[in-house]
Amino acid sequence: MLTKIFEAYEYLGVVSTLNRSEGIVVIRGTVDTYTDIIEILPNLPFFVEICEEE
């Protein structure tokens, strides 16, 4: 579902599964799409925890 949502947003980021059984994914975006991704995630119809890599 998450992949379809991001595809609908003109490929803001690429969704990859890190751990299927735990539902852990990574979304790879760009500097240009970062703000949009951060705005979309809290509005999804399921729990989202944002862990940023520094």
PyMOL Python script that loads the backbone (N, CA, C, O; Angstrom):
from pymol import cmd

cmd.read_pdbstr("""\
ATOM      1  N   MET A   1       0.819  -1.193   0.000  1.00  0.00           N
ATOM      2  CA  MET A   1       0.000   0.000   0.000  1.00  0.00           C
ATOM      3  C   MET A   1       0.870   1.266   0.000  1.00  0.00           C
ATOM      4  O   MET A   1       0.592   2.215  -0.733  1.00  0.00           O
ATOM      5  N   LEU A   2       1.905   1.271   0.815  1.00  0.00           N
ATOM      6  CA  LEU A   2       2.781   2.441   0.901  1.00  0.00           C
ATOM      7  C   LEU A   2       3.438   2.730  -0.446  1.00  0.00           C
ATOM      8  O   LEU A   2       3.538   3.885  -0.860  1.00  0.00           O
ATOM      9  N   THR A   3       3.881   1.687  -1.117  1.00  0.00           N
ATOM     10  CA  THR A   3       4.507   1.867  -2.427  1.00  0.00           C
ATOM     11  C   THR A   3       3.535   2.512  -3.408  1.00  0.00           C
ATOM     12  O   THR A   3       3.908   3.426  -4.143  1.00  0.00           O
ATOM     13  N   LYS A   4       2.296   2.042  -3.421  1.00  0.00           N
ATOM     14  CA  LYS A   4       1.284   2.598  -4.330  1.00  0.00           C
ATOM     15  C   LYS A   4       1.025   4.071  -4.032  1.00  0.00           C
ATOM     16  O   LYS A   4       0.852   4.871  -4.952  1.00  0.00           O
ATOM     17  N   ILE A   5       0.998   4.429  -2.751  1.00  0.00           N
ATOM     18  CA  ILE A   5       0.787   5.828  -2.366  1.00  0.00           C
ATOM     19  C   ILE A   5       1.919   6.697  -2.901  1.00  0.00           C
ATOM     20  O   ILE A   5       1.674   7.765  -3.461  1.00  0.00           O
ATOM     21  N   PHE A   6       3.161   6.240  -2.728  1.00  0.00           N
ATOM     22  CA  PHE A   6       4.293   7.042  -3.192  1.00  0.00           C
ATOM     23  C   PHE A   6       4.381   7.073  -4.714  1.00  0.00           C
ATOM     24  O   PHE A   6       4.840   8.065  -5.281  1.00  0.00           O
ATOM     25  N   GLU A   7       3.952   6.011  -5.385  1.00  0.00           N
ATOM     26  CA  GLU A   7       3.893   6.043  -6.847  1.00  0.00           C
ATOM     27  C   GLU A   7       2.864   7.071  -7.312  1.00  0.00           C
ATOM     28  O   GLU A   7       3.083   7.771  -8.301  1.00  0.00           O
ATOM     29  N   ALA A   8       1.752   7.160  -6.603  1.00  0.00           N
ATOM     30  CA  ALA A   8       0.708   8.125  -6.960  1.00  0.00           C
ATOM     31  C   ALA A   8       1.188   9.563  -6.787  1.00  0.00           C
ATOM     32  O   ALA A   8       0.691  10.469  -7.456  1.00  0.00           O
ATOM     33  N   TYR A   9       2.135   9.772  -5.905  1.00  0.00           N
ATOM     34  CA  TYR A   9       2.699  11.109  -5.685  1.00  0.00           C
ATOM     35  C   TYR A   9       3.883  11.377  -6.611  1.00  0.00           C
ATOM     36  O   TYR A   9       4.798  12.119  -6.252  1.00  0.00           O
ATOM     37  N   GLU A  10       3.868  10.779  -7.793  1.00  0.00           N
ATOM     38  CA  GLU A  10       4.910  11.039  -8.797  1.00  0.00           C
ATOM     39  C   GLU A  10       6.301  10.639  -8.313  1.00  0.00           C
ATOM     40  O   GLU A  10       7.278  11.353  -8.541  1.00  0.00           O
ATOM     41  N   TYR A  11       6.377   9.501  -7.649  1.00  0.00           N
ATOM     42  CA  TYR A  11       7.666   8.951  -7.223  1.00  0.00           C
ATOM     43  C   TYR A  11       8.471   9.904  -6.345  1.00  0.00           C
ATOM     44  O   TYR A  11       9.618  10.229  -6.651  1.00  0.00           O
ATOM     45  N   LEU A  12       7.857  10.343  -5.258  1.00  0.00           N
ATOM     46  CA  LEU A  12       8.572  11.195  -4.301  1.00  0.00           C
ATOM     47  C   LEU A  12       9.733  10.456  -3.666  1.00  0.00           C
ATOM     48  O   LEU A  12      10.742  11.060  -3.301  1.00  0.00           O
ATOM     49  N   GLY A  13       9.586   9.159  -3.537  1.00  0.00           N
ATOM     50  CA  GLY A  13      10.631   8.354  -2.928  1.00  0.00           C
ATOM     51  C   GLY A  13      10.465   6.912  -3.348  1.00  0.00           C
ATOM     52  O   GLY A  13       9.419   6.516  -3.861  1.00  0.00           O
ATOM     53  N   VAL A  14      11.499   6.136  -3.127  1.00  0.00           N
ATOM     54  CA  VAL A  14      11.477   4.713  -3.437  1.00  0.00           C
ATOM     55  C   VAL A  14      11.317   3.959  -2.128  1.00  0.00           C
ATOM     56  O   VAL A  14      12.102   4.145  -1.199  1.00  0.00           O
ATOM     57  N   VAL A  15      10.295   3.104  -2.053  1.00  0.00           N
ATOM     58  CA  VAL A  15      10.008   2.343  -0.844  1.00  0.00           C
ATOM     59  C   VAL A  15      10.661   0.972  -0.961  1.00  0.00           C
ATOM     60  O   VAL A  15      10.457   0.268  -1.949  1.00  0.00           O
ATOM     61  N   SER A  16      11.452   0.589   0.053  1.00  0.00           N
ATOM     62  CA  SER A  16      12.089  -0.726   0.105  1.00  0.00           C
ATOM     63  C   SER A  16      11.811  -1.362   1.459  1.00  0.00           C
ATOM     64  O   SER A  16      11.843  -0.686   2.488  1.00  0.00           O
ATOM     65  N   THR A  17      11.540  -2.655   1.457  1.00  0.00           N
ATOM     66  CA  THR A  17      11.276  -3.380   2.696  1.00  0.00           C
ATOM     67  C   THR A  17      12.591  -3.791   3.342  1.00  0.00           C
ATOM     68  O   THR A  17      13.459  -4.376   2.694  1.00  0.00           O
ATOM     69  N   LEU A  18      12.728  -3.476   4.635  1.00  0.00           N
ATOM     70  CA  LEU A  18      13.907  -3.902   5.388  1.00  0.00           C
ATOM     71  C   LEU A  18      13.616  -5.172   6.180  1.00  0.00           C
ATOM     72  O   LEU A  18      14.459  -6.065   6.259  1.00  0.00           O
ATOM     73  N   ASN A  19      12.405  -5.253   6.775  1.00  0.00           N
ATOM     74  CA  ASN A  19      12.003  -6.424   7.549  1.00  0.00           C
ATOM     75  C   ASN A  19      10.502  -6.613   7.373  1.00  0.00           C
ATOM     76  O   ASN A  19       9.703  -5.911   7.992  1.00  0.00           O
ATOM     77  N   ARG A  20      10.132  -7.552   6.537  1.00  0.00           N
ATOM     78  CA  ARG A  20       8.719  -7.762   6.195  1.00  0.00           C
ATOM     79  C   ARG A  20       7.890  -8.166   7.410  1.00  0.00           C
ATOM     80  O   ARG A  20       6.783  -7.660   7.591  1.00  0.00           O
ATOM     81  N   SER A  21       8.403  -9.065   8.240  1.00  0.00           N
ATOM     82  CA  SER A  21       7.623  -9.555   9.383  1.00  0.00           C
ATOM     83  C   SER A  21       7.359  -8.463  10.418  1.00  0.00           C
ATOM     84  O   SER A  21       6.350  -8.509  11.122  1.00  0.00           O
ATOM     85  N   GLU A  22       8.253  -7.490  10.514  1.00  0.00           N
ATOM     86  CA  GLU A  22       8.073  -6.385  11.456  1.00  0.00           C
ATOM     87  C   GLU A  22       7.484  -5.143  10.783  1.00  0.00           C
ATOM     88  O   GLU A  22       7.189  -4.153  11.452  1.00  0.00           O
ATOM     89  N   GLY A  23       7.315  -5.197   9.472  1.00  0.00           N
ATOM     90  CA  GLY A  23       6.740  -4.063   8.747  1.00  0.00           C
ATOM     91  C   GLY A  23       7.665  -2.864   8.666  1.00  0.00           C
ATOM     92  O   GLY A  23       7.206  -1.722   8.627  1.00  0.00           O
ATOM     93  N   ILE A  24       8.964  -3.119   8.640  1.00  0.00           N
ATOM     94  CA  ILE A  24       9.940  -2.024   8.601  1.00  0.00           C
ATOM     95  C   ILE A  24      10.349  -1.763   7.154  1.00  0.00           C
ATOM     96  O   ILE A  24      10.775  -2.664   6.432  1.00  0.00           O
ATOM     97  N   VAL A  25      10.204  -0.507   6.756  1.00  0.00           N
ATOM     98  CA  VAL A  25      10.582  -0.101   5.404  1.00  0.00           C
ATOM     99  C   VAL A  25      11.474   1.128   5.476  1.00  0.00           C
ATOM    100  O   VAL A  25      11.564   1.798   6.504  1.00  0.00           O
ATOM    101  N   VAL A  26      12.120   1.399   4.373  1.00  0.00           N
ATOM    102  CA  VAL A  26      12.883   2.635   4.224  1.00  0.00           C
ATOM    103  C   VAL A  26      12.336   3.336   2.986  1.00  0.00           C
ATOM    104  O   VAL A  26      12.001   2.699   1.987  1.00  0.00           O
ATOM    105  N   ILE A  27      12.254   4.646   3.072  1.00  0.00           N
ATOM    106  CA  ILE A  27      11.846   5.442   1.917  1.00  0.00           C
ATOM    107  C   ILE A  27      13.036   6.304   1.537  1.00  0.00           C
ATOM    108  O   ILE A  27      13.496   7.139   2.316  1.00  0.00           O
ATOM    109  N   ARG A  28      13.520   6.088   0.336  1.00  0.00           N
ATOM    110  CA  ARG A  28      14.666   6.857  -0.142  1.00  0.00           C
ATOM    111  C   ARG A  28      14.150   7.993  -1.019  1.00  0.00           C
ATOM    112  O   ARG A  28      13.596   7.775  -2.096  1.00  0.00           O
ATOM    113  N   GLY A  29      14.345   9.189  -0.530  1.00  0.00           N
ATOM    114  CA  GLY A  29      13.927  10.370  -1.273  1.00  0.00           C
ATOM    115  C   GLY A  29      15.139  11.213  -1.614  1.00  0.00           C
ATOM    116  O   GLY A  29      16.281  10.775  -1.472  1.00  0.00           O
ATOM    117  N   THR A  30      14.878  12.408  -2.058  1.00  0.00           N
ATOM    118  CA  THR A  30      15.952  13.341  -2.387  1.00  0.00           C
ATOM    119  C   THR A  30      15.816  14.578  -1.512  1.00  0.00           C
ATOM    120  O   THR A  30      14.833  14.736  -0.788  1.00  0.00           O
ATOM    121  N   VAL A  31      16.788  15.431  -1.586  1.00  0.00           N
ATOM    122  CA  VAL A  31      16.724  16.697  -0.857  1.00  0.00           C
ATOM    123  C   VAL A  31      15.471  17.469  -1.278  1.00  0.00           C
ATOM    124  O   VAL A  31      14.831  18.122  -0.454  1.00  0.00           O
ATOM    125  N   ASP A  32      15.133  17.389  -2.544  1.00  0.00           N
ATOM    126  CA  ASP A  32      13.968  18.114  -3.063  1.00  0.00           C
ATOM    127  C   ASP A  32      12.631  17.532  -2.602  1.00  0.00           C
ATOM    128  O   ASP A  32      11.645  18.263  -2.511  1.00  0.00           O
ATOM    129  N   THR A  33      12.581  16.224  -2.308  1.00  0.00           N
ATOM    130  CA  THR A  33      11.309  15.597  -1.931  1.00  0.00           C
ATOM    131  C   THR A  33      11.171  15.360  -0.433  1.00  0.00           C
ATOM    132  O   THR A  33      10.104  14.958   0.030  1.00  0.00           O
ATOM    133  N   TYR A  34      12.221  15.601   0.324  1.00  0.00           N
ATOM    134  CA  TYR A  34      12.226  15.314   1.767  1.00  0.00           C
ATOM    135  C   TYR A  34      11.050  15.963   2.508  1.00  0.00           C
ATOM    136  O   TYR A  34      10.343  15.282   3.251  1.00  0.00           O
ATOM    137  N   THR A  35      10.837  17.241   2.319  1.00  0.00           N
ATOM    138  CA  THR A  35       9.770  17.956   3.028  1.00  0.00           C
ATOM    139  C   THR A  35       8.401  17.364   2.702  1.00  0.00           C
ATOM    140  O   THR A  35       7.570  17.198   3.594  1.00  0.00           O
ATOM    141  N   ASP A  36       8.165  17.049   1.443  1.00  0.00           N
ATOM    142  CA  ASP A  36       6.885  16.454   1.048  1.00  0.00           C
ATOM    143  C   ASP A  36       6.684  15.090   1.704  1.00  0.00           C
ATOM    144  O   ASP A  36       5.588  14.780   2.173  1.00  0.00           O
ATOM    145  N   ILE A  37       7.729  14.284   1.737  1.00  0.00           N
ATOM    146  CA  ILE A  37       7.637  12.959   2.359  1.00  0.00           C
ATOM    147  C   ILE A  37       7.297  13.089   3.841  1.00  0.00           C
ATOM    148  O   ILE A  37       6.424  12.379   4.341  1.00  0.00           O
ATOM    149  N   ILE A  38       7.971  13.979   4.536  1.00  0.00           N
ATOM    150  CA  ILE A  38       7.737  14.174   5.968  1.00  0.00           C
ATOM    151  C   ILE A  38       6.319  14.680   6.229  1.00  0.00           C
ATOM    152  O   ILE A  38       5.741  14.370   7.271  1.00  0.00           O
ATOM    153  N   GLU A  39       5.756  15.442   5.319  1.00  0.00           N
ATOM    154  CA  GLU A  39       4.379  15.925   5.473  1.00  0.00           C
ATOM    155  C   GLU A  39       3.352  14.823   5.208  1.00  0.00           C
ATOM    156  O   GLU A  39       2.299  14.798   5.845  1.00  0.00           O
ATOM    157  N   ILE A  40       3.642  13.923   4.290  1.00  0.00           N
ATOM    158  CA  ILE A  40       2.707  12.862   3.923  1.00  0.00           C
ATOM    159  C   ILE A  40       2.644  11.761   4.985  1.00  0.00           C
ATOM    160  O   ILE A  40       1.556  11.302   5.334  1.00  0.00           O
ATOM    161  N   LEU A  41       3.787  11.340   5.495  1.00  0.00           N
ATOM    162  CA  LEU A  41       3.839  10.170   6.383  1.00  0.00           C
ATOM    163  C   LEU A  41       2.894  10.228   7.580  1.00  0.00           C
ATOM    164  O   LEU A  41       2.218   9.231   7.836  1.00  0.00           O
ATOM    165  N   PRO A  42       2.800  11.322   8.329  1.00  0.00           N
ATOM    166  CA  PRO A  42       1.896  11.332   9.488  1.00  0.00           C
ATOM    167  C   PRO A  42       0.414  11.263   9.115  1.00  0.00           C
ATOM    168  O   PRO A  42      -0.424  11.022   9.984  1.00  0.00           O
ATOM    169  N   ASN A  43       0.085  11.466   7.864  1.00  0.00           N
ATOM    170  CA  ASN A  43      -1.305  11.460   7.419  1.00  0.00           C
ATOM    171  C   ASN A  43      -1.747  10.134   6.811  1.00  0.00           C
ATOM    172  O   ASN A  43      -2.860  10.031   6.294  1.00  0.00           O
ATOM    173  N   LEU A  44      -0.894   9.127   6.866  1.00  0.00           N
ATOM    174  CA  LEU A  44      -1.252   7.820   6.326  1.00  0.00           C
ATOM    175  C   LEU A  44      -2.193   7.094   7.286  1.00  0.00           C
ATOM    176  O   LEU A  44      -2.195   7.381   8.483  1.00  0.00           O
ATOM    177  N   PRO A  45      -2.999   6.150   6.771  1.00  0.00           N
ATOM    178  CA  PRO A  45      -3.998   5.477   7.609  1.00  0.00           C
ATOM    179  C   PRO A  45      -3.439   4.340   8.469  1.00  0.00           C
ATOM    180  O   PRO A  45      -4.175   3.425   8.837  1.00  0.00           O
ATOM    181  N   PHE A  46      -2.161   4.393   8.785  1.00  0.00           N
ATOM    182  CA  PHE A  46      -1.548   3.394   9.654  1.00  0.00           C
ATOM    183  C   PHE A  46      -0.401   4.047  10.415  1.00  0.00           C
ATOM    184  O   PHE A  46       0.046   5.141  10.068  1.00  0.00           O
ATOM    185  N   PHE A  47       0.071   3.361  11.461  1.00  0.00           N
ATOM    186  CA  PHE A  47       1.129   3.902  12.313  1.00  0.00           C
ATOM    187  C   PHE A  47       2.417   4.077  11.514  1.00  0.00           C
ATOM    188  O   PHE A  47       2.816   3.200  10.748  1.00  0.00           O
ATOM    189  N   VAL A  48       3.048   5.214  11.707  1.00  0.00           N
ATOM    190  CA  VAL A  48       4.328   5.504  11.066  1.00  0.00           C
ATOM    191  C   VAL A  48       5.264   6.084  12.111  1.00  0.00           C
ATOM    192  O   VAL A  48       4.919   7.037  12.809  1.00  0.00           O
ATOM    193  N   GLU A  49       6.443   5.504  12.213  1.00  0.00           N
ATOM    194  CA  GLU A  49       7.491   6.066  13.065  1.00  0.00           C
ATOM    195  C   GLU A  49       8.609   6.525  12.138  1.00  0.00           C
ATOM    196  O   GLU A  49       9.125   5.744  11.340  1.00  0.00           O
ATOM    197  N   ILE A  50       8.973   7.780  12.248  1.00  0.00           N
ATOM    198  CA  ILE A  50      10.006   8.343  11.378  1.00  0.00           C
ATOM    199  C   ILE A  50      11.342   8.292  12.105  1.00  0.00           C
ATOM    200  O   ILE A  50      11.517   8.899  13.161  1.00  0.00           O
ATOM    201  N   CYS A  51      12.278   7.557  11.519  1.00  0.00           N
ATOM    202  CA  CYS A  51      13.636   7.446  12.057  1.00  0.00           C
ATOM    203  C   CYS A  51      14.565   8.025  11.003  1.00  0.00           C
ATOM    204  O   CYS A  51      14.721   7.452   9.925  1.00  0.00           O
ATOM    205  N   GLU A  52      15.169   9.137  11.307  1.00  0.00           N
ATOM    206  CA  GLU A  52      16.019   9.804  10.329  1.00  0.00           C
ATOM    207  C   GLU A  52      17.469   9.412  10.524  1.00  0.00           C
ATOM    208  O   GLU A  52      17.960   9.310  11.648  1.00  0.00           O
ATOM    209  N   GLU A  53      18.141   9.195   9.411  1.00  0.00           N
ATOM    210  CA  GLU A  53      19.567   8.904   9.439  1.00  0.00           C
ATOM    211  C   GLU A  53      20.310  10.213   9.299  1.00  0.00           C
ATOM    212  O   GLU A  53      19.978  11.030   8.441  1.00  0.00           O
ATOM    213  N   GLU A  54      21.309  10.420  10.130  1.00  0.00           N
ATOM    214  CA  GLU A  54      22.071  11.676  10.067  1.00  0.00           C
ATOM    215  C   GLU A  54      23.395  11.472   9.404  1.00  0.00           C
ATOM    216  O   GLU A  54      24.168  12.420   9.265  1.00  0.00           O
TER     217      GLU A  54
END
""", "prot")
cmd.dss("prot")
cmd.show_as("cartoon", "prot")
cmd.util.cbc("prot")
cmd.orient("prot")
